[in-house]
Amino acid sequence: MRSLDKAWKAHPLGEGNGEPEGYPAPHRIETFGGPVEVEWEERDSVSLHGPLAYFIEFLKESGLWSNFVEECPLRYSSPNAPSKEEILGTILLSVLSGHRRYAHITAMRSDGLLPQWLGIEKLRSEDSVRRAFEKQDEAELTLWIDRQMNATFDALLDTVWVLDLDATVKTLYGKQEEAKVGYNPFKKGRPSHVYHAMVLTKAQLVLNVDVQAGNQTASAYAQPGILGWLDSRPLSQQPWLVRGDIGYGTDEMITACEARELQYLFKLKRSKGVERLILALAKQKDKAGWRDAGQGWEAVSAGICLQGWRQERRVVVLRRLLASPPEADQDNGQARLPGLNLEWGGAWYEHAVLVTNWEETDLKAIAQMYRDRAATENLFDELKNQWGWTGFSTADLKRSQLMARIVALIFNWWKLYLRMAMGPENGEALTGRAQFQQAVARQTRHAGQHKLRLISMHGKSWKIAHLQERVSKWLGRFREGAEQLGRQERWRVLLRKIFEELGGFQLIPRPRNAPPLAFQLPD
């Protein structure tokens, strides 16, 4: 917003360089519909994000916000410094609004109601937020945010669940710590950071994210964090299946899963051993036993021991008929498509090879289990394009790491709220913000009571209003029935109810003291 300040001082129609005293006097403008009298009002009782009052009610009833603020290690020595409630409240509202840069915070600082609803005096400036954690102890900050992330989803880990692993690249344009040139499909040659993330698949919640240098995209750099997270969990909270793309189909990752008796499903890279296996199946033609694997794919089960492996492992080879032959590379005339493409009897097929220790005999179920990773790919796309994973950059890696996790935490909170409001039809922020955040609000006070009036421009505003009213009443009934519970147990009960009663989920209990390979995923 510095450009706005410069424009104010240098504007040819200005009447001086001083700050204006209040808003302009009432004045008249001309429109195609006739003249209109314009009067700017004070902002103390007005907000453009009125429906967020319902979301703040959810944060209050769940205890999530209270824990987040109380356990924050943020400390100031100056008596004029902002409170940590104000800093965290400003970050919360900025992330919810879809901001990606600290400079965007200025656009919402004039909101007259959001600070009141959060119980703080005012929203703080971009500079205050950017500098807030600069001199704080990194170990304390990491422990704090890890506890907050864990508290959000811990009650769901005692069920049968799938862990998705993936990484995404954040392009950088300044001089940030660990900004390295590596694999960057969006801006080749630009420095970047890599976000290695763990996702609770069905619930679409981020379990953890680790920000590393841009040249550390390989899964080997993510393994210490992933395995450390898994080893910190009791047996009853281990995932039923660990799933990932070719970046995680390495001997080191597979061996680590086997050592922990975890089921896994990874995609293998196109290596010479994989090519030889597919060529051997090609020679067998239809005698190889190809079976339908859904969505145009066929599958066959085989065994393979690649170079560097200590044992043979089960693989599922998938093939799909191409509508036309792949385009030839202009330089060498070879086929140019991802994966291995072969011509069998005049027809071209693309291939994929999955490695797994899941003892499922239905190859279609295995293929579909891997295809379900698409939901996690969509989640990454949402976090980068609709949330703040592409921004909030600072010179030091510490604050970039912290903001990546805070964004993921607030993303989880919002996803849970949308789950309450929308049930199984859980949408993305692109539509969710327009539906459940954006409406003009005016708050008045009479006889000691606050009255909030909301005006939404959405075409289906009446449906949105009823959905949020239902959520509020549902939270009220829960509050009445859970008064005797402590804050931590209260959230555990509420979280399970959100998925079972509103989300349409069947949370399948995990067998006590049973190793992961001892049971199969129920239908």
C-alpha positions as CSV (number, residue, x, y, z in Angstrom):
1,M,0.0,0.0,0.0
2,R,3.0,2.3,-0.1
3,S,2.1,3.2,-3.7
4,L,-1.2,4.6,-2.4
5,D,0.6,6.8,0.1
6,K,2.9,8.1,-2.6
7,A,-0.1,8.8,-4.9
8,W,-1.7,10.8,-2.1
9,K,1.3,13.0,-1.6
10,A,2.0,13.5,-5.3
11,H,-1.5,13.7,-6.7
12,P,-2.0,16.9,-8.8
13,L,-5.5,17.4,-7.3
14,G,-4.2,17.2,-3.8
15,E,-4.6,20.1,-1.3
16,G,-1.4,19.4,0.5
17,N,0.7,16.5,1.7
18,G,-0.9,16.1,5.2
19,E,-3.2,13.3,6.3
20,P,-6.9,13.8,5.7
21,E,-9.1,14.6,8.7
22,G,-11.9,12.0,8.4
23,Y,-14.0,11.2,5.4
24,P,-15.1,13.7,2.7
25,A,-18.3,15.7,3.3
26,P,-21.5,14.4,1.7
27,H,-21.4,15.0,-2.0
28,R,-23.2,14.3,-5.2
29,I,-22.2,12.2,-8.2
30,E,-23.8,11.5,-11.5
31,T,-24.7,8.0,-12.7
32,F,-26.7,6.7,-15.7
33,G,-29.6,6.2,-13.3
34,G,-29.5,9.8,-12.2
35,P,-27.7,11.8,-9.5
36,V,-26.8,10.0,-6.2
37,E,-25.9,11.5,-2.9
38,V,-22.8,9.9,-1.4
39,E,-21.9,9.9,2.2
40,W,-19.0,7.9,3.7
41,E,-19.6,6.4,7.1
42,E,-17.3,5.6,10.0
43,R,-16.2,2.0,9.9
44,D,-16.5,1.0,13.6
45,S,-19.7,-1.0,13.2
46,V,-19.3,-2.2,9.6
47,S,-17.6,-5.3,8.0
48,L,-17.4,-6.8,4.5
49,H,-16.9,-10.2,6.1
50,G,-20.0,-10.5,8.2
51,P,-20.5,-14.3,7.9
52,L,-17.1,-14.9,9.6
53,A,-19.0,-14.3,12.8
54,Y,-20.2,-17.9,12.4
55,F,-16.7,-19.2,11.9
56,I,-15.4,-17.4,14.9
57,E,-18.3,-19.0,16.9
58,F,-16.9,-22.4,15.8
59,L,-13.4,-21.4,16.9
60,K,-14.7,-20.4,20.3
61,E,-16.9,-23.5,20.9
62,S,-14.2,-25.8,19.8
63,G,-11.5,-24.3,21.9
64,L,-9.1,-24.3,19.0
65,W,-8.5,-20.5,19.0
66,S,-8.0,-20.3,22.8
67,N,-5.3,-23.1,22.7
68,F,-3.7,-21.5,19.7
69,V,-3.3,-18.1,21.5
70,E,-2.6,-19.3,25.0
71,E,0.2,-21.7,24.0
72,C,1.9,-19.3,21.6
73,P,5.4,-18.5,22.9
74,L,5.4,-15.0,21.3
75,R,6.9,-12.5,23.8
76,Y,7.7,-8.8,23.6
77,S,9.8,-6.7,25.9
78,S,8.4,-3.3,24.9
79,P,5.3,-2.0,26.7
80,N,4.1,-0.5,23.4
81,A,4.3,-3.7,21.5
82,P,1.1,-5.4,20.1
83,S,-0.4,-8.3,22.0
84,K,0.0,-11.8,20.6
85,E,-3.8,-12.0,20.4
86,E,-3.7,-9.1,17.9
87,I,-0.8,-10.5,15.9
88,L,-2.4,-14.0,15.6
89,G,-5.8,-12.5,15.0
90,T,-4.5,-10.4,12.1
91,I,-2.7,-13.5,10.6
92,L,-5.9,-15.6,10.9
93,L,-8.1,-13.0,9.1
94,S,-5.5,-12.4,6.5
95,V,-5.1,-16.1,5.6
96,L,-8.8,-16.6,5.6
97,S,-9.2,-13.8,3.2
98,G,-6.9,-15.5,0.7
99,H,-3.9,-13.1,1.1
100,R,-0.5,-14.2,-0.1
101,R,1.6,-11.2,0.9
102,Y,2.1,-9.4,4.1
103,A,1.3,-6.1,2.2
104,H,-2.3,-7.4,1.6
105,I,-3.0,-7.1,5.4
106,T,-3.5,-3.3,5.0
107,A,-6.6,-3.9,2.9
108,M,-8.5,-5.4,5.9
109,R,-7.2,-3.3,8.8
110,S,-10.2,-0.9,8.6
111,D,-12.7,-3.7,9.4
112,G,-14.7,-2.5,12.3
113,L,-16.2,-5.8,13.5
114,L,-13.7,-8.6,13.0
115,P,-11.4,-7.4,15.9
116,Q,-14.4,-7.1,18.2
117,W,-15.5,-10.7,17.5
118,L,-12.0,-12.0,18.2
119,G,-11.9,-10.0,21.4
120,I,-8.9,-7.8,20.4
121,E,-8.5,-4.1,20.2
122,K,-7.5,-3.8,16.6
123,L,-5.7,-5.5,13.6
124,R,-2.0,-4.9,13.3
125,S,0.1,-3.6,10.4
126,E,1.9,-5.7,7.9
127,D,5.3,-4.7,9.4
128,S,4.2,-5.8,12.9
129,V,3.1,-9.2,11.6
130,R,6.2,-9.7,9.5
131,R,8.5,-8.9,12.3
132,A,6.6,-10.6,15.1
133,F,8.4,-14.0,15.0
134,E,11.8,-12.7,13.7
135,K,13.6,-12.9,17.1
136,Q,11.6,-15.7,18.7
137,D,13.2,-19.0,19.5
138,E,12.7,-21.4,16.6
139,A,12.5,-24.5,18.7
140,E,9.7,-23.0,20.8
141,L,7.8,-21.9,17.7
142,T,8.1,-25.4,16.1
143,L,6.9,-27.2,19.2
144,W,4.0,-24.8,19.5
145,I,2.7,-25.1,15.9
146,D,3.3,-28.9,16.0
147,R,1.0,-29.2,19.0
148,Q,-1.6,-27.1,17.4
149,M,-1.5,-29.1,14.2
150,N,-1.7,-32.4,16.2
151,A,-4.6,-31.2,18.3
152,T,-6.6,-30.5,15.1
153,F,-6.7,-34.1,13.8
154,D,-5.5,-36.4,16.6
155,A,-9.0,-37.8,17.3
156,L,-9.2,-39.1,13.8
157,L,-6.0,-41.1,13.9
158,D,-7.4,-44.0,16.0
159,T,-9.4,-45.0,12.9
160,V,-8.5,-46.7,9.6
161,W,-6.9,-43.9,7.5
162,V,-4.6,-43.3,4.5
163,L,-1.5,-41.1,4.6
164,D,-0.7,-39.3,1.3
165,L,2.8,-37.9,0.7
166,D,3.6,-35.3,-1.8
167,A,5.7,-32.2,-2.5
168,T,5.1,-28.9,-4.3
169,V,7.4,-26.1,-5.4
170,K,7.2,-22.5,-4.4
171,T,8.9,-20.1,-6.8
172,L,10.8,-17.2,-5.1
173,Y,11.8,-13.8,-6.5
174,G,13.9,-12.3,-3.7
175,K,16.9,-13.2,-1.6
176,Q,15.5,-15.7,0.7
177,E,17.4,-18.2,2.8
178,E,17.8,-21.6,1.0
179,A,16.4,-20.2,-2.2
180,K,18.0,-22.7,-4.6
181,V,17.6,-23.6,-8.2
182,G,16.2,-27.0,-8.6
183,Y,13.2,-28.8,-10.2
184,N,10.7,-26.1,-11.0
185,P,8.1,-27.0,-13.6
186,F,6.5,-23.5,-13.4
187,K,9.5,-21.1,-13.7
188,K,12.5,-23.0,-14.9
189,G,15.8,-21.6,-13.6
190,R,14.1,-19.6,-10.8
191,P,15.1,-20.3,-7.2
192,S,12.5,-21.9,-5.1
193,H,11.5,-23.6,-1.9
194,V,10.0,-27.1,-1.7
195,Y,7.0,-27.9,0.5
196,H,7.1,-31.6,1.6
197,A,3.6,-32.3,3.0
198,M,1.7,-35.1,4.7
199,V,-2.1,-35.3,4.2
200,L,-4.9,-37.2,6.0
201,T,-6.5,-38.2,2.8
202,K,-10.2,-38.8,3.3
203,A,-10.6,-35.8,5.7
204,Q,-8.5,-33.6,3.4
205,L,-6.5,-32.2,6.3
206,V,-2.8,-31.3,6.3
207,L,-0.9,-33.3,8.9
208,N,2.5,-31.6,8.5
209,V,4.5,-29.5,6.1
210,D,8.3,-29.1,5.9
211,V,9.8,-26.3,3.9
212,Q,13.3,-27.1,2.4
213,A,15.7,-25.7,-0.2
214,G,14.6,-25.7,-3.8
215,N,17.1,-28.3,-4.8
216,Q,15.8,-30.8,-2.2
217,T,12.7,-32.1,-4.0
218,A,13.7,-35.7,-3.7
219,S,11.8,-37.8,-1.1
220,A,15.0,-38.6,0.6
221,Y,15.1,-35.1,2.0
222,A,11.6,-35.5,3.4
223,Q,12.0,-38.9,4.9
224,P,13.6,-37.9,8.2
225,G,10.5,-35.6,8.9
226,I,8.0,-38.2,7.7
227,L,9.5,-41.1,9.6
228,G,10.1,-39.0,12.7
229,W,6.4,-38.1,12.7
230,L,5.3,-41.7,12.2
231,D,7.6,-43.0,15.0
232,S,6.2,-40.5,17.4
233,R,2.7,-42.1,17.0
234,P,1.5,-45.1,19.0
235,L,0.6,-48.2,17.1
236,S,-3.1,-47.4,17.3
237,Q,-2.5,-44.2,15.3
238,Q,-0.4,-45.6,12.5
239,P,-1.9,-45.2,8.9
240,W,-3.5,-48.2,7.3
241,L,-1.7,-47.3,4.0
242,V,1.1,-44.9,3.0
243,R,0.6,-43.7,-0.6
244,G,2.8,-41.5,-2.9
245,D,3.8,-41.0,-6.5
246,I,7.1,-41.9,-8.2
247,G,9.1,-39.5,-5.9
248,Y,8.4,-41.9,-3.0
249,G,8.7,-45.2,-4.9
250,T,12.3,-45.6,-3.7
251,D,14.0,-48.5,-2.0
252,E,14.7,-46.3,1.1
253,M,11.0,-45.3,1.5
254,I,9.7,-48.8,0.8
255,T,12.2,-50.4,3.2
256,A,11.2,-47.8,5.9
257,C,7.5,-48.8,5.6
258,E,8.3,-52.5,5.7
259,A,10.4,-52.0,8.8
260,R,7.4,-50.4,10.5
261,E,5.0,-53.0,9.1
262,L,3.1,-50.3,7.2
263,Q,1.2,-51.1,4.0
264,Y,2.3,-48.9,1.1
265,L,1.3,-48.1,-2.5
266,F,3.8,-46.2,-4.6
267,K,4.4,-45.6,-8.3
268,L,7.8,-46.7,-9.7
269,K,10.0,-44.6,-11.9
270,R,10.7,-45.6,-15.5
271,S,14.0,-47.6,-14.8
272,K,15.6,-50.2,-17.0
273,G,14.3,-53.0,-14.7
274,V,10.7,-51.6,-15.0
275,E,11.1,-51.4,-18.8
276,R,12.3,-55.0,-19.0
277,L,9.3,-56.2,-17.0
278,I,6.9,-54.5,-19.3
279,L,8.7,-55.8,-22.4
280,A,8.5,-59.3,-20.9
281,L,4.7,-58.9,-20.4
282,A,4.4,-57.6,-24.0
283,K,5.9,-60.8,-25.3
284,Q,3.3,-62.8,-23.5
285,K,0.6,-60.7,-25.1
286,D,-2.8,-61.5,-23.7
287,K,-1.5,-64.6,-21.9
288,A,-0.1,-62.4,-19.2
289,G,-3.6,-62.3,-17.6
290,W,-4.6,-58.7,-18.0
291,R,-7.7,-57.8,-16.1
292,D,-10.0,-54.7,-16.1
293,A,-8.7,-52.0,-13.7
294,G,-11.3,-49.3,-14.4
295,Q,-11.3,-46.1,-16.4
296,G,-9.9,-47.8,-19.5
297,W,-6.9,-49.4,-17.7
298,E,-6.0,-53.1,-17.5
299,A,-3.8,-54.6,-14.8
300,V,-1.7,-57.6,-14.1
301,S,0.2,-58.6,-10.9
302,A,3.9,-59.5,-11.1
303,G,7.1,-59.6,-9.0
304,I,10.2,-57.6,-9.5
305,C,13.6,-57.1,-7.8
306,L,15.2,-53.9,-9.1
307,Q,18.9,-53.1,-8.9
308,G,19.7,-52.1,-5.3
309,W,16.7,-53.9,-3.8
310,R,17.4,-56.7,-1.3
311,Q,14.3,-58.7,-2.1
312,E,11.6,-59.2,-4.7
313,R,8.5,-57.1,-4.3
314,R,5.0,-57.2,-5.7
315,V,4.1,-54.8,-8.5
316,V,0.9,-54.1,-10.3
317,V,1.5,-53.2,-14.0
318,L,-1.2,-51.0,-15.6
319,R,-1.7,-50.3,-19.3
320,R,-4.2,-48.2,-21.2
321,L,-4.9,-48.0,-24.9
322,L,-3.9,-44.7,-26.5
323,A,-6.4,-43.1,-28.9
324,S,-3.5,-42.3,-31.3
325,P,0.2,-43.0,-31.5
326,P,2.4,-40.7,-29.3
327,E,4.0,-37.7,-31.0
328,A,7.6,-38.2,-32.0
329,D,10.3,-36.1,-30.6
330,Q,11.7,-33.8,-33.4
331,D,15.3,-34.4,-32.4
332,N,15.5,-38.2,-32.2
333,G,12.2,-39.5,-33.4
334,Q,11.4,-41.2,-30.1
335,A,8.0,-41.3,-28.5
336,R,7.4,-38.3,-26.1
337,L,4.9,-39.0,-23.4
338,P,5.2,-39.6,-19.6
339,G,5.7,-43.2,-18.8
340,L,6.5,-46.1,-21.0
341,N,4.6,-46.4,-24.3
342,L,4.7,-49.5,-26.4
343,E,3.2,-50.7,-29.7
344,W,1.5,-54.1,-29.3
345,G,0.0,-55.6,-32.5
346,G,-0.5,-52.2,-34.1
347,A,-2.0,-50.6,-30.9
348,W,-0.1,-48.2,-28.7
349,Y,-0.4,-48.5,-24.9
350,E,0.8,-46.3,-22.0
351,H,1.9,-48.0,-18.8
352,A,2.3,-47.3,-15.1
353,V,3.8,-49.6,-12.5
354,L,2.7,-49.6,-8.8
355,V,4.6,-51.3,-6.0
356,T,2.7,-52.5,-2.9
357,N,2.6,-55.0,-0.1
358,W,-1.2,-54.7,0.2
359,E,-2.5,-58.2,-0.1
360,E,-5.5,-57.2,-2.1
361,T,-6.3,-59.6,-4.9
362,D,-8.7,-57.2,-6.7
363,L,-6.3,-55.3,-9.0
364,K,-9.1,-52.9,-9.8
365,A,-9.3,-51.9,-6.2
366,I,-5.5,-51.3,-6.1
367,A,-5.6,-49.2,-9.2
368,Q,-8.5,-47.1,-7.9
369,M,-6.8,-46.6,-4.6
370,Y,-3.9,-45.0,-6.4
371,R,-6.2,-42.9,-8.6
372,D,-7.8,-41.5,-5.5
373,R,-4.6,-39.6,-5.0
374,A,-6.1,-37.0,-7.3
375,A,-8.0,-35.6,-4.3
376,T,-4.6,-34.8,-2.7
377,E,-3.4,-33.2,-5.9
378,N,-6.4,-30.9,-5.9
379,L,-5.7,-30.0,-2.2
380,F,-2.2,-28.9,-3.2
381,D,-3.5,-26.9,-6.0
382,E,-6.0,-25.2,-3.6
383,L,-3.3,-24.4,-1.0
384,K,-1.0,-22.8,-3.6
385,N,-3.6,-20.9,-5.7
386,Q,-6.3,-20.1,-3.2
387,W,-4.4,-19.9,0.1
388,G,-1.0,-18.6,1.1
389,W,1.5,-21.3,0.3
390,T,2.9,-19.2,-2.6
391,G,3.5,-16.2,-0.5
392,F,4.3,-14.8,3.0
393,S,8.0,-15.0,2.2
394,T,10.7,-13.6,4.4
395,A,14.5,-13.4,4.2
396,D,14.9,-16.2,6.8
397,L,13.6,-19.8,6.4
398,K,12.3,-19.9,10.0
399,R,9.4,-17.5,9.4
400,S,8.6,-19.0,6.0
401,Q,8.4,-22.4,7.6
402,L,6.2,-21.1,10.4
403,M,3.8,-19.3,8.1
404,A,3.5,-22.4,5.9
405,R,2.3,-24.4,8.9
406,I,0.1,-21.6,10.2
407,V,-1.6,-21.4,6.7
408,A,-2.0,-25.2,6.8
409,L,-3.5,-25.0,10.3
410,I,-6.0,-22.3,9.4
411,F,-6.8,-24.2,6.2
412,N,-7.7,-27.2,8.3
413,W,-9.9,-25.2,10.5
414,W,-11.8,-23.7,7.5
415,K,-12.1,-27.1,5.9
416,L,-13.7,-28.5,9.1
417,Y,-16.1,-25.5,9.2
418,L,-17.1,-26.1,5.6
419,R,-17.6,-29.7,6.4
420,M,-20.1,-28.6,9.0
421,A,-21.9,-26.2,6.7
422,M,-21.8,-28.3,3.5
423,G,-21.7,-31.9,4.8
424,P,-20.2,-34.3,2.2
425,E,-20.2,-31.6,-0.4
426,N,-17.1,-30.0,0.9
427,G,-16.0,-27.2,-1.5
428,E,-12.9,-25.2,-2.2
429,A,-12.0,-21.8,-0.9
430,L,-12.7,-20.2,-4.3
431,T,-16.4,-20.8,-3.8
432,G,-16.4,-21.1,0.0
433,R,-15.2,-17.6,0.6
434,A,-17.8,-16.1,-1.6
435,Q,-20.5,-18.1,0.1
436,F,-19.5,-18.1,3.8
437,Q,-17.2,-15.0,4.2
438,Q,-18.4,-12.2,2.0
439,A,-21.4,-10.2,3.1
440,V,-21.8,-6.6,4.3
441,A,-22.5,-6.5,8.1
442,R,-23.7,-3.7,10.3
443,Q,-23.7,-4.1,14.1
444,T,-25.8,-1.9,16.3
445,R,-26.2,-1.8,20.1
446,H,-29.5,-1.3,21.9
447,A,-30.4,-1.9,25.5
448,G,-27.1,-3.6,26.2
449,Q,-27.5,-6.0,23.3
450,H,-25.6,-6.3,20.0
451,K,-27.6,-6.8,16.8
452,L,-25.9,-7.9,13.6
453,R,-27.5,-7.3,10.2
454,L,-26.0,-9.1,7.2
455,I,-26.5,-8.4,3.5
456,S,-25.1,-10.9,1.0
457,M,-24.8,-10.3,-2.7
458,H,-24.6,-14.0,-3.5
459,G,-27.4,-15.3,-5.7
460,K,-28.2,-18.1,-3.2
461,S,-27.7,-16.0,-0.1
462,W,-30.9,-17.4,1.6
463,K,-29.5,-21.0,1.4
464,I,-26.2,-19.8,2.8
465,A,-28.0,-18.1,5.6
466,H,-30.0,-21.2,6.6
467,L,-26.9,-23.4,6.4
468,Q,-24.9,-21.2,8.8
469,E,-27.9,-20.9,11.1
470,R,-28.1,-24.7,11.3
471,V,-24.4,-24.9,12.1
472,S,-24.8,-22.4,14.9
473,K,-27.8,-24.2,16.4
474,W,-25.9,-27.6,16.1
475,L,-23.0,-26.1,18.0
476,G,-25.4,-24.7,20.6
477,R,-26.8,-28.2,21.2
478,F,-23.3,-29.6,21.5
479,R,-22.3,-26.9,23.9
480,E,-25.2,-27.8,26.2
481,G,-24.4,-31.5,26.1
482,A,-20.6,-31.1,26.6
483,E,-20.4,-28.6,29.5
484,Q,-18.8,-31.2,31.8
485,L,-15.9,-31.9,29.3
486,G,-12.5,-30.3,29.4
487,R,-11.3,-28.3,26.5
488,Q,-9.2,-31.1,25.0
489,E,-11.8,-33.8,25.3
490,R,-14.5,-31.4,24.2
491,W,-12.7,-30.9,20.8
492,R,-12.0,-34.7,20.4
493,V,-15.7,-35.4,20.7
494,L,-16.7,-32.4,18.5
495,L,-14.3,-33.4,15.8
496,R,-15.7,-37.0,15.5
497,K,-19.2,-35.6,15.5
498,I,-18.4,-33.3,12.6
499,F,-17.4,-36.2,10.4
500,E,-20.0,-38.8,11.6
501,E,-23.0,-36.6,11.9
502,L,-22.4,-33.8,9.4
503,G,-19.7,-35.1,7.0
504,G,-21.3,-38.5,6.2
505,F,-18.3,-40.4,7.3
506,Q,-18.1,-43.8,8.9
507,L,-15.1,-43.7,11.1
508,I,-13.9,-47.3,11.3
509,P,-12.1,-48.0,14.6
510,R,-8.7,-49.5,14.4
511,P,-8.2,-52.9,16.0
512,R,-6.4,-52.7,19.3
513,N,-2.7,-53.7,19.2
514,A,-3.1,-55.1,15.7
515,P,-0.2,-54.7,13.3
516,P,-1.2,-52.8,10.1
517,L,-0.8,-55.8,7.9
518,A,-3.2,-57.9,9.9
519,F,-6.4,-56.5,8.5
520,Q,-7.8,-55.1,5.3
521,L,-9.6,-51.9,4.5
522,P,-13.4,-52.4,4.9
523,D,-15.7,-51.8,1.9
